[in-house]
Amino acid sequence: MSLNGSVVTVGTSATVLATGKTGASWVYLHAPAGGNTIFVGPSTVTVANGYELHKGETGTFWLAETDVLYGIVASATQALMVMQSGGR
């Protein structure tokens, strides 16, 4: 198992947040307070159909090996803290 973290800058087009690892993994997201709402989902994510991650909120997602998690914002860009654990 492994643990890694990063800061991803999310833009107005679908931005890769995390990719599933061999053996699956958990992804923990934190949207800093004071920023834009981030919408999370598959490659087709939009501000109309994504899971809303509001300023200051956290979210936890399980990713199978082939899953890819994306994020998008309505305007400008937003930093998002991403930590992934599990898999290889």
Secondary structure, DSSP 8 states (H G I E B T S, - for coil): --EEEEEEEE-SS-EEEEE--TT-EEEEEE--TTS--EEEESTT--TTTSEEE-TT-EEEEEE-TT-EEEEE-SSS-EEEEEEEES--
